[in-house]
Amino acid sequence: MKKLAILLTLSAGAVLMNAQKVQQKDVPVSVQKSFQKKFPNSKEVKWEKEKDNYEAGFKVKGTETSVVINSSGNILETETEINSNALFASIKEYIAKNYPNQKIKEAAKITDTKGMITYEAEVNGKDLIFDSKGKFLKAIKD
């Protein structure tokens, strides 16, 4: 299970580096339908193509959210922005120790298709990924 979470997170990180903006009209109908079914009230959606997947960026009740959907319309993961103060103490301690004098630029909670949760903290041009208990998994260069 851990390996799957790490693999999904690595995939998402690699995909993010290769993202290309696309117009909604260029997003497959299966992807749009899946998105609308899960997030029917979303507005001002910004789409990006990430290799074979699509990422929709939008706000839910004022909170930045993104969802990665494959071309068949299956949701792969959802990322929700969180306040960096909401991160586990162990995450903040790891960052203070390994990135002294650096601030957390952004933080997010990532949920994959199986409900597996990881946390992301953007620090010094890197996305630091932690498991659901706050244990460091890896760093991905932005």
Number of C-alpha atoms within 10 A of each C-alpha: 8 10 8 12 18 17 12 16 23 16 11 17 17 16 19 16 13 11 16 14 12 14 11 14 9 9 18 14 14 14 21 17 13 17 20 11 9 11 13 10 10 14 11 9 15 14 23 21 23 20 14 10 21 27 29 21 19 20 16 13 9 7 11 14 20 21 22 26 24 20 17 13 18 15 20 18 22 21 21 19 18 18 12 18 10 11 18 15 11 14 22 19 11 15 19 14 10 10 14 9 8 11 15 19 14 14 23 23 21 24 19 19 12 11 10 15 18 23 28 30 25 20 19 14 11 15 22 22 27 25 19 15 12 18 15 18 15 15 18 17 13 13
